[in-house]
Amino acid sequence: MRFTGKSVLVTGATRGIGAACARAFLAEGARVAINGRTDTSVAVAMARYEGNANAIPAPGDVATVAGCDAAVAAALAAFGGLDILVNNAGVFFRGTIEDTDEKAWDAVMNANVKSVQFCTRAALPALRVARGTIVNIASESGLNGYPGTTAYCASKGAVVNLTRSMAMELAPDVRVNALCPGVVETDMARAGFAIDGDEDAGMREQADAYPLKRIGTVAETAAAVLFLASHEAGFINGVALPMEGGATAGQW
Ligand SMILES: NC(=O)c1ccc[n+]([C@@H]2O[C@H](COP(=O)([O-])OP(=O)(O)OC[C@H]3O[C@@H](n4cnc5c(N)ncnc54)[C@H](OP(=O)(O)O)[C@@H]3O)[C@@H](O)[C@H]2O)c1
């Protein structure tokens, strides 16, 4: 049990990658605060942990400063401190530059970048006391440019360099790393890559584009997050770790 006695806040833990991270941390002995956008989405997620006192609700729209503060406050009220922050909440946006209006741009940037800044800011006093760690979920889209998803790519590129800058600023008290997954099968990916509404066809097309001829799983993604958060990764700081079946390995 690598995380016994550790307190964790996972943003966007109601579904997908965040939910897998929450399950994995709980299985390894941690206490986990489950964040999602609304009281309802968090209540639905919490029903899966009925009887497990180590899972507590921490709702809050982390695209807003007030939501970040509320989520962190719920974790601190329950745990009395915080060892690990996983900034996972995010949204996908498919659209060309012409398609991306101010509202769409702000929605992507607020959910994907502002959330990382302000959850970190709220959690920092507790993380410093704990000499804790942060894992930011960026994306392969933060390492490469892709046509038709410019705002999303910009937001994830920002998370990559925010991670590096945070790692420099917060050392030696708090380690900060980013994970850059390729396509992982979740609600976001299925909807985002559907071909004429056919989600399975979209997933097959994505799988075919990867050197390993498949997409990632939420369990693999959670395993990488737990590694970056673990004692074993104690000398890893400021990296943006690709987890994309080799997709970026042959690019230059
Ligand atoms: N799936 C992929 O292929 C992939 C690849 C690379 C990176 N990522 C990144 O991984 C992260 C998780 O993605 P996913 O695929 O697991 O997405 P998902 O299945 O759509 O789940 C998104 C999660 O984020 C939460 N969320 C979204 N906006 C929020 C907000 N403003 N405040 C609080 N919670 C919010 C959702 O909560 P509600 O249920 O309350 O809406 C949900 O728990 C994202 O940052 C995404 O960009 C995903």
The ligand as an ORCA input file, in Angstrom:
! r2SCAN-3c Opt
* xyz 0 1
  N      -9.287     10.915    -22.769
  C      -8.244     11.305    -23.483
  O      -7.996     10.807    -24.611
  C      -7.273     12.309    -22.923
  C      -6.004     12.401    -23.504
  C      -5.095     13.330    -23.004
  C      -5.443     14.127    -21.936
  N      -6.686     14.024    -21.387
  C      -6.998     14.889    -20.260
  O      -7.326     14.095    -19.134
  C      -8.241     14.800    -18.305
  C      -9.449     13.924    -18.033
  O     -10.057     13.620    -19.276
  P     -11.148     12.451    -19.448
  O     -10.939     11.904    -20.797
  O     -11.151     11.566    -18.259
  O     -12.470     13.361    -19.498
  P     -13.999     13.041    -19.169
  O     -14.255     11.576    -19.296
  O     -14.791     13.978    -20.005
  O     -14.129     13.474    -17.635
  C     -13.862     14.811    -17.316
  C     -13.864     14.989    -15.826
  O     -13.491     16.346    -15.560
  C     -14.525     16.958    -14.817
  N     -14.584     18.379    -15.141
  C     -14.611     18.970    -16.366
  N     -14.675     20.310    -16.230
  C     -14.691     20.546    -14.893
  C     -14.760     21.724    -14.125
  N     -14.841     22.925    -14.696
  N     -14.758     21.610    -12.776
  C     -14.681     20.390    -12.181
  N     -14.625     19.241    -12.858
  C     -14.633     19.325    -14.212
  C     -15.784     16.201    -15.144
  O     -16.704     16.397    -14.077
  P     -18.331     16.360    -14.299
  O     -18.705     14.893    -14.350
  O     -18.859     17.057    -13.113
  O     -18.582     17.068    -15.599
  C     -15.226     14.770    -15.209
  O     -15.043     14.248    -13.909
  C      -8.554     16.094    -19.031
  O      -7.739     17.140    -18.546
  C      -8.199     15.780    -20.473
  O      -7.902     16.930    -21.221
  C      -7.603     13.131    -21.846
*
